[in-house]
Amino acid sequence: MALSVRLDTQLEKQLTRLSERLHLSKSEIVKRSLNEYLKSHPAEETPYSLGADLFGAVGSGRLDLSERRKEYVKAKIRAKNTR
């Protein structure tokens, strides 16, 4: 992917000198620098990734819970009231 970046004169001179000193292209120096910067600023975690290890951790063991939830709730209430 091509990317254009506007640099001020001072920064461009520094990049040119570093490129000559290290015998690397300016593009290579920019890629390496950007890679290091991105490593030091990791992406924010999504709500899903933060809780992924918890999802399903307290399962009921019932595979049809979403379909028969009303029946299960009624049965729980009946059982509680018959004590």
C-alpha positions in Angstrom: 0.0 0.0 0.0 1.3 3.4 -0.9 1.1 6.3 1.6 2.1 9.9 1.2 3.4 11.8 4.2 4.3 15.5 4.4 7.4 16.1 6.5 8.7 19.5 7.6 12.2 20.4 6.3 14.0 19.5 9.4 12.4 16.0 9.8 13.1 15.3 6.1 16.8 16.2 6.5 17.1 13.9 9.5 15.4 11.1 7.6 17.7 11.6 4.7 20.9 11.6 6.9 19.7 8.5 8.8 18.9 6.7 5.5 22.4 7.4 4.2 24.1 6.4 7.4 22.2 3.1 7.7 22.1 2.3 4.0 18.4 1.9 4.2 15.7 3.4 2.1 13.5 6.2 3.6 10.5 3.9 3.2 12.2 1.2 5.2 13.1 3.5 8.0 9.5 4.9 8.1 8.1 1.3 8.1 10.3 0.2 10.9 9.6 3.3 12.9 5.9 3.0 12.5 6.0 -0.6 13.4 7.8 0.2 16.7 5.3 3.0 17.4 2.4 0.7 16.9 3.9 -2.0 19.1 4.2 0.6 21.9 0.5 1.7 21.5 -1.5 -1.6 21.4 -5.0 -1.4 20.1 -7.8 -1.1 22.7 -9.5 -4.3 23.5 -13.1 -4.8 22.5 -15.8 -5.5 25.1 -16.0 -9.0 23.6 -12.3 -9.7 24.0 -12.3 -8.4 27.6 -15.0 -10.9 28.6 -14.4 -13.8 26.2 -12.9 -16.0 28.9 -16.1 -15.4 31.0 -18.8 -16.1 28.4 -20.5 -19.4 29.2 -18.5 -19.8 32.4 -21.6 -20.2 34.5 -23.7 -22.4 32.2 -27.0 -24.0 33.2 -26.1 -27.2 31.2 -29.4 -26.8 29.3 -28.9 -26.5 25.6 -32.5 -25.4 25.0 -32.6 -22.6 27.5 -33.3 -19.8 25.0 -36.3 -21.8 23.6 -37.8 -23.0 26.8 -36.8 -20.3 29.3 -40.5 -19.5 30.3 -41.1 -23.2 31.2 -38.0 -23.3 33.3 -38.8 -20.1 35.1 -42.4 -21.3 35.8 -41.1 -24.6 37.2 -38.6 -22.8 39.5 -41.4 -20.5 40.8 -43.7 -23.5 41.4 -41.0 -25.4 43.2 -40.2 -22.4 45.4 -43.9 -21.9 46.3 -44.6 -25.6 47.1 -41.9 -25.7 49.9 
